[in-house]
Amino acid sequence: MANDRKKLNKRVEEAVRHFWTTRKKQSRDQGQASGRKDQGARSAVTGGAQMDGFVAVARDLLLESGLPESTVFLKKRLELPGFFRPEKQWDLLVVVEGQLLASIEFKSQVGPSFGNNFNNRTEESLGNATDLWAAYREGAFRPSPRPWLGYLMLLEETTESLRPVGVKEPHFQVFEEFRNASYATRYEILLTKLLRERLYDGACLLLSSRAEGARGKFKEPSVELSIQSFAGSLIAHAIAYVKTR
């Protein structure tokens, strides 16, 4: 068990390092091409591939659990039907013998615009889960049993993300847990509630600073949202399916 934990942490360190080095390269290359620093910053957000290391970690865990490689979709054929929209493209899908086994989103947020981006991420995570479960209820994935839905977030650890944030209450009071909570704490609250409301089966929150992240370093603010808990739930779901075949 200790070796498995150490092995997983090593894989995640590599994914964190890939995230920061890829982001830096995208920003530098785009900035040099355009001669505009702001354009370079935007390219680091929209350039893609930054979270590929985490996608690879999930893929490897699934394959090691006994699933065939042909059942794990990463780069294409990632669309699933929705209930409120025609389809939604996920970051990783597992489809085995015509059954949806798992679907995972991998997201990140880097400063300085934590406020607007946090609200966007909140709305996306709620909307995507609500849409998928409504589609499942209506038989969109028949004959699939209940699939496993996961969400992994990498958040930049910086002064801005760790600083307490005020709230506006012109008419009614916010829930007490949000009062003076930083954006890092708000993400922890969000993902914990998404798990406990059973909108997601696995959720993970990782914090990483630019300087430490370049060396693969990360922090886990919550045991419930740790990579070990996330991976353990995903592996258990995959193995349970494999054992029934």
Beta strands, then each sheet from edge to edge (+ up, - down):
strand 1: 72-73
strand 2: 79-81
strand 3: 87-89
strand 4: 92-96
strand 5: 99-109
strand 6: 148-156
strand 7: 202-208
sheet 1: 1+ 4- 5+ 6+ 7+
sheet 2: 2+ 3-
end
